[in-house]
Amino acid sequence: LEKKYAYERLCIIFFVAGGIGNLLDRIRFGYVIDFIYYEQINFPKFNLADCYITLSMLGLVVITLLKKEERTIVPSA
């Protein structure tokens, strides 16, 4: 059972880590420090915690869609 949900658990760990990172910035400085900016494509500023949150949620969506066939449907009585 532990191996079955290993990828989901990893995505949740990255999501929580990103949230904690942004929360610590918010507590220490009163705002979240964004330090990554791509001027060539005029993309909004972001930080590593934002990357963790975004990629972990994307990963959970992909995992959920790929494991859709494995779910069993319980017939209603």
N, C-alpha and C positions, 0 to 999 in steps of 0.2 A: 504494500500500500504506500510506503514511503517513496519508493522509486516511481510509482505511478504519477505522483504529483510533484516531482522534483522541479520541473520547469516552472510550474505555477508558483511554487514556493520561492524560487529564485526571483521571479518577476515581482512578487510581493515584497521580498527583501529589498530589492532595488527601489521600489516605489516608496517604501517606508524610509529608506535612507535618504532619498531625495527630499521627502517631506520634512524630515528632521533637519537636514542641511538648510533648507529655506527657513524653517522655524527658528533655528539658532541664529541665523543672520537677522531675522526680524526681531528677536529678543535682544541681541547685542547692539545692533545699529539702528533699529527702528524701521529698517527697510531691507529688502533683499538686494545684494550686490550682484549685478549682471556684468560680466567681464568678457564675454565672447561676442564679437561683432564682426560680420562679414560685410565690409563696405562695398565690395564689387557687386553684390546682388541685393544690397539694401535690405538685408534680413534683420528682423528685430533682435535686440540684445538678449542674451540668455546666459545661464551659468550651467555648471556641471549637474547640479541638483535638478534643474529643469530637464536636462537630457535624460537623467535617470527616470524621472516621473513619466516623461513622454514615451520613451522606449519601452519601459516596463508595461505601460498600459497597452501599447501597440502589440507587445509580445503576448499579453494575456488575451487580446482579441484574436490574434492569429492562432494561438493554442486552442482557444475555445472553438473556433471555426473548424480547425483540423480534427478535433476530438469529438465533433458533433455526431459522427457515426457510432462512436462507442457508447453513447448514452442510451439507456434503455427506457422505453416508455412503459409506464405502469398503467394497465387498463383500469378504467374507473368502473366501480361496481354499480 
